[in-house]
């Protein structure tokens, strides 16, 4: 009886661990996606966060 209960708990633990790994991977993918969106918004649209100052350096001759 105890061996059966131990096997059941171990199986549930393995399933929970696999689910945690999948969720951690999903969180990482979402974070990287958000970082890319922020980078594009800053570079292409000149967007800034609150309390930031946008400075554009002109190149070429005056």
C-alpha positions as CSV (number, residue, x, y, z in Angstrom):
1,X,0.0,0.0,0.0
2,X,2.8,2.4,0.9
3,X,4.8,1.5,-2.2
4,X,1.7,2.2,-4.4
5,X,1.1,5.5,-2.7
6,X,4.8,6.4,-3.2
7,X,4.7,5.5,-6.8
8,X,1.5,7.7,-7.3
9,X,3.1,10.7,-5.5
10,X,6.3,10.3,-7.5
11,X,4.4,10.2,-10.8
12,X,2.4,13.3,-9.8
13,X,5.7,15.0,-8.9
14,X,7.2,14.2,-12.3
15,X,4.1,15.5,-14.1
16,X,4.2,18.7,-12.0
17,X,7.9,19.1,-12.7
18,X,7.4,18.7,-16.5
19,X,4.5,21.3,-16.4
20,X,6.8,23.7,-14.5
21,X,9.5,23.3,-17.2
22,X,6.9,24.0,-19.9
23,X,5.6,27.1,-18.1
24,X,9.1,28.4,-17.5
25,X,9.9,28.0,-21.2
26,X,6.6,29.8,-22.1
27,X,7.5,32.7,-19.8
28,X,10.9,33.0,-21.3
29,X,9.4,33.0,-24.9
30,X,6.9,35.7,-23.8
31,X,9.6,37.8,-22.2
32,X,11.9,37.7,-25.2
33,X,8.9,38.6,-27.4
34,X,8.2,41.6,-25.2
35,X,11.8,42.7,-25.3
36,X,11.7,42.6,-29.1
37,X,8.6,44.6,-29.3
38,X,10.1,47.2,-27.0
39,X,13.3,47.4,-29.0
40,X,11.4,47.8,-32.3
41,X,9.2,50.5,-30.7
42,X,12.2,52.4,-29.5
43,X,14.2,52.1,-32.8
44,X,11.5,52.4,-35.4
45,X,9.0,54.7,-33.7
46,X,11.3,56.7,-31.3
47,X,9.2,55.7,-28.3
48,X,10.5,56.2,-24.8
49,X,9.5,55.2,-21.4
50,X,8.0,57.7,-18.9
51,X,10.7,59.9,-17.4
52,X,13.1,59.2,-20.2
53,X,14.4,61.8,-22.6
54,X,14.8,61.1,-26.3
55,X,18.0,62.5,-27.8
56,X,18.7,62.3,-31.5
57,X,22.2,63.0,-32.7
58,X,22.4,64.6,-36.1
59,X,25.0,63.1,-38.5
60,X,26.6,64.9,-41.3
61,X,27.8,68.5,-41.8
62,X,25.8,71.6,-40.6
